[in-house]
Amino acid sequence: MPKFPPSHKRTGSTGITKSAAPRALGDLLARATPVLSQIRDQKTRQDYWQSWLVEQLPSELSAHLTGAVERDGSLTVFADSAAWAARLRYALSELKPALERARRPVGTVTVRVLPRR
């Protein structure tokens, strides 16, 4: 009768195949897969709105801006505290005409609190 190694012992094979050469993360992200394309497009829109808001808002207010996300025709802007979110809400209501002339018309603008890490 042949002797087989017990099933609980490792045989040394991991089952993982290695590719010929390692690839850079940038090369992987540059590939045109649907999920990565959506992430890249969302990041581009976030960067656009972040820089646009920093240019349009007073420096004391833009220093407390933590992010901006455009989704489905609405813009959500984040401030680092509730007090700055209230001030940002008023400033954005004054910028409403400029927001409409910006990159794409935005239907609603929401301000939320997102503290810095």
Sequence and secondary structure as in RCSB ss.txt:
>XXXX:A:sequence
MPKFPPSHKRTGSTGITKSAAPRALGDLLARATPVLSQIRDQKTRQDYWQSWLVEQLPSELSAHLTGAVERDGSL
TVFADSAAWAARLRYALSELKPALERARRPVGTVTVRVLPRR
>XXXX:A:secstr
      TTS  S       SS   HHHHHHS  HHHHHHHHHHHHHHHHHHHHHHHS HHHHTTEEEEEEETTEE
EEEESSHHHHHHHHHHHHHTHHHHHHSSS  SEEEEEE    
